[in-house]
Amino acid sequence: MHKESFVMGVAGVLLGLLGGWIIGSQQVPGSSSGPARVTQSAQAAPPPGQSQQGAAPALDENRVAQLRSQAEREARNAEVRAQLGNVYFDGERFDEAARWYLAALEINPKDVNISTDLGIAYYYTNQPDRALEQFERSLALDPGHSKTLLNVGVVRAWGKQDLEGAAKAWQRVIDVAPNSEEARRAKQGLEGIRAAHPDAGRGGSGAKPDGSSN
């Protein structure tokens, strides 16, 4: 009960802070630039269970056809498969996005950005545990990957109602990339959490109010 009260007490603050966050490394919708990399980003949709304002963006069918044709010709091209994932993600077709990110990872399993994008796609298909598992794979490749750490916090806060875990992830972002945009967003999230729970993410016993260890 204590945990539930705590979550409800800061939920409004977090929703206000996180609603427009940048999450992941997809292309900006409508961009004609090359393969999506960590230097490009797409704005996150609302968390699972929250409807977006207006209709879902239309899928770029011409771009999908072009990329599918290229993927059929180039069986070992991970980048074109990641781009297909990006197009489906931009069209909010998250199941298809996940399928193509996974196909890209099968070719290039060490691409941390694709790995994290796959985790984000899992999150938007209401699979927070699977998203966190994928983020762990990303962090095994790059323990200080700031976008992955930021997303761990988002999924823990929204997908798992684990604000202590979210605070720890966001504090880690600040520690590893203090001057980054991710750190700025992490600081905002921490301020919202710590307004109600000053010790969140600072260490201590590490136990949840409900006694769980994760």
N, C-alpha and C positions, 0 to 999 in steps of 0.2 A: 504493500500500500504506500509506503514511504517513497519507493521508486516511482510509482505512478503519479503521486502528488508532485514530485520534483519535476518529472517530465512535463506535466501539464503546466507547471508554473513558469517554465521558460519556453514552451513551444511557440508561443506567439512571437517572442523576441527572435528566436531562431528563424522562423518562417520569414519574418521581415528582412533579416540579414541575408539569408541564403537564397531567396527566391530568384534572383537574377545571376546567380553565380556562373562563372565559366567552369566547365567540368569536362575534362578530357582533351583530346587533340584532334578532333574532327575538323574538317574544313568549315569555314563560314558558309552558310547556305548561299548558293548563287555564285560562289567563287569559281573562277575559271583557272585557278592556279594549279600547280602540279601536285604530286603525291602529298597527302596530309602528313605533317610531322608535328613535333612538339611545339614548333613556333607558330602553329595555327590552332585556332580553337573554335568550338561551337558553343553557343549558349545552351545551358541545360534546360530541358523541359522540367515541369514541376515533378516532385517525387511521385512514385506510383500511388495511385489512389486519389490524386488531385487532378482535376481537369484543366487543360490549357484554355486560355481565352481564345475564342474563335476556332475555326476549323483547323484540322491538322494540315501542315503544308503538303502541297501536291508532290508526289514522287516525280523526279525528273526521268521519265521513261526513256527519252532519247539517250541520256547519259548512261542509264542502266544498260541499254542495248549495246551501246558502244563498248562499255567496259566488259560486259559479258562476252562479246565477240573476241575482245582482246584476251580475256582470261582463257577462252577455249583454245586460242592459238598459242598461248604462252603458259604452258602447264606449270612452270616453276617460277612464275612472276608473283611474288608476294605483294608487291606494291599495288598492282592493279586490283587484287582482291581486297586489300585494305581500303582502296578508293571506293570500291563497290560497297563495302561496309559503311563508309562515310555517307554515300548517297542515300542508302537505305536509312541510316540514322537520321539524316536531315529530313527525310520524309516520315519520320517517326514509325518506321517499320523495323522495330527493334529486334524481332526474332530473325529477320533476314539479315540485319546488320551483324548480329552475333554469328550467324552461320558463315558469313564472309570473313569476318575477323578471325574466326577459328581456322578457316581455310588458309588464310595468310600466315597464321602462326604455325600451322603444320609445315609450311615451307621455311619460315624464318622464326624459329621458336625463341630466339633471343632478342626480338624487337620489343622493348619494354613499353613503347607507346601503343602498339597494337594490342599487347596484352592488357594494358589498362583500359583501352577502349572496349575490349571484349567484356571486361568486368563491368563497365558502365552500362553496356547493352544488357547484361544479365540483370543489373539493378532495375532497369526500366521495364523488364519483363517480370517484375515482382519476385526476383530471386536474390534477395540480399545476401544470404549465406554463400551462394555460389559466386556472387560479386566479390565478397571479401576473400574467398579462396583464390580467385583469380588475381586480386590485388597482392596477395601473399606471393604468388608466382612472380609478379612484376617486381616486388621488393627483393626477391631472391636474386633477380638480375641486377637490380640497382637499389640498394637499401636507402639511398637518399633521394629517390625520385620524388620531387616535391608534388607533382600533379597526382601521383598515386596516393601519397600520404594525405593530401587534401581530400581526395575522394573517399579514402578510408573513413575520414571523419564525417563526411556527408552521409555515407551509407550507415555508419554506426548511429548517427544522430537520428536520421529519418527512418532507415530500414529496420534498425534493431532497437531503437529507443534507448541506446546506450550512450548517454551523454558523457559519462566518465571516459569511456573509450574514445569518443569523438574528441574530447578535450586533449587527451594524450596524443592522438594523431595530429591534431592541429598544432600542439606545442612542438612536436617533432618537425613539422614544416618550418616553423619559425627558427628552430635550431639549425636546420641544415641549409636553409635558403632564406636568410633573414631579410634580404633586400628584394625579394621576388614579389610578383603579384599574388602568388599563392600564399605567401606569408602575410600579405595585407589582408586577404580574405580570412585566413586562419585567425588572425588577431581579432577580426570582427566577430567570428564565431565564438572565440574564447571569451570575449567581453560579454556576449549574451549569456553564455553558460555561467560565468563566474559572478554575474550580477545576482544570481540566485544561489550559487554554490561556490564560494570563493576558493575552495581547495581543489576543485576539479582539475585533474590532469597534472597536479603538482607532486604526485607520489603518495606517501602515506600508506595506509593499509592496502589500497588497491581493491578492496572489496566493494561490490555493489550493495546498494541498500537492500536488495532482495537476497543477498548472500551468495549470488553466483560469482564465478571466478572469471567469466569471459564477457 
